[in-house]
Amino acid sequence: MGLPAPLELAQFKPALAINPAIQAKYAANRLRVVRQVKHSPNAQHDALDLVLFLNGIAVATAELKSDFTQSVHDAVDQYRFDRHPQPKGGVLEPLLGFPGGALVHFAVSQSEVMMSTRLAGPATTFLPFNRGNEGGAGNAPNPDGFATAYLWEEVWARESWLDILHR
């Protein structure tokens, strides 16, 4: 026996706002940001700084660093060397493994953001997720806060996640 209908885990933003039932399902989506998530069946004290859940499903993880003590590259190294999706002699990490884990992993500081869609230990590739600074790398200074504020103010907004997942 199977399900009588497809299991819908999220309602994507409708192109037109003419169907009240779809609008209600879309409004019911919940994006939750949880900090210090102990995630590992292999390392009891291991915790991710942030995990973003859409309707209870992990869609993103983030390691956060302060430019005062560490850089975004320290977060990248943390993923590469301390967040292996399948440690030797261990079981697959539920939030870090591919497929089945979070869709994207962010390394974040106050000045830069990098991301990866597949963790592979030291072989993990991270790409810049910055907006650029006058034609150059990085992010422009933000007079109202951190240069990376766009990440949580725009990219991690509920509507943005639903649009990204729908593509």
Secondary structure, 3 states (H helix, E strand, C coil): CCCCCCCCCCCCCCCCCCCHHHHHHHHHCCEEEEEEEECCCCCCCCEEEEEEEECCEEEEEEEECCCCCCCHHHHHHHHHHHCCCCCCCCCCCCCCCCCCCCCEEEEECCCCEEEECCCCHHHCCCEECCCEECCECCECCECCECCCHHHHHHHCCHHHHHHHHHC
